Amino acid sequence: MNNFCFTISALCFFLLFALPLQAQPPVLALSKNVATKVIYAGTERKSYAIDLLRHVLSYDQKTDYNLAAFGKNLPTMRGFNLLGKSHGIDVTVAGATMRREQLALAIRFPIMQGLYGWRVPLVHQDNKDILRNISNLEQFKQLRALQFHTWSDSETLHLNNIKLVKGSDVEGLYLMLDSKRADYFPRSVLEVDNDLNRHQHLQIAKEQHTLIWYPKAVYFYVGKNQLALAESIRQGLELALIDGSLEKLFMRYYGETITKLKNEQRRVFKLLNPLLSPLTPLDRSELWLDLSPSSTINP
């Protein structure tokens, strides 16, 4: 889940033009009130990404977009390779990297508000307070973090001079923490509770005092030749931001988690993410969730 491709289920979306009832050549250009079917990978009928895409496309007054499940998943890079191709994928959602932004046209609007960049440390139950008295980043960087060897987060942490203990099996990472082979395992705030539920047989616990943060963006991507579709999505996102409907939808899915973390008043260790493109809109504070209390330790 950390190699971020939107694994809220690794969703990919297909944009196909609807045909009339009688067989005729497909319509190749959007016109007013054209009905266009958007088929997305997977079997889910409802998720944040699906609901958001449906909502932002509804702002387009020229096209009537309709979403339907494609019925199977595609590997992330396979999806990127098919973007903009005939009978291929028209929209995909994935984490932001410079490589992906070279392959496709990114709508640089972080749809998750950076939520995946907020991390809660899992620790051994004997070390519940291991971070409690850490007062600066230099002390924090002396601790050993668990990471899967191919995750992009591993490179991000490495570039922040975090000491890493890597494993080649995801489930094995929890066993390594149980054996105290590392000091903590940073997990997304959206993953950590499920992690604990699945590993109740191990001596691991959620650290109670700390959050770790580095900027992570999740974008909609389209093919480089799909400028009109990209503009429809971009405009819809901006309009949903202005009228408040974007925040309402986001909080419907993630508000309980966000409220809980804010109430816990955890101290935050803020790191850098050199893997992000310089074009990432980090200067637009309204696009990013901030869980920081007053006791934030910056890089």
Beta strands, then each sheet from edge to edge (+ up, - down):
strand 1: 12-17
strand 2: 34-40
strand 3: 63-69
strand 4: 91-95
strand 5: 105-107
strand 6: 118-124
strand 7: 144-148
strand 8: 163-167
strand 9: 185-188
strand 10: 204-206
strand 11: 210-213
strand 12: 218-222
strand 13: 267-270
strand 14: 296-297
sheet 1: 3+ 2+ 1- 4+ 12- 5+
sheet 2: 9+ 6- 10+
sheet 3: 9+ 6- 11+ 13+ 14+
sheet 4: 7+ 8+
end
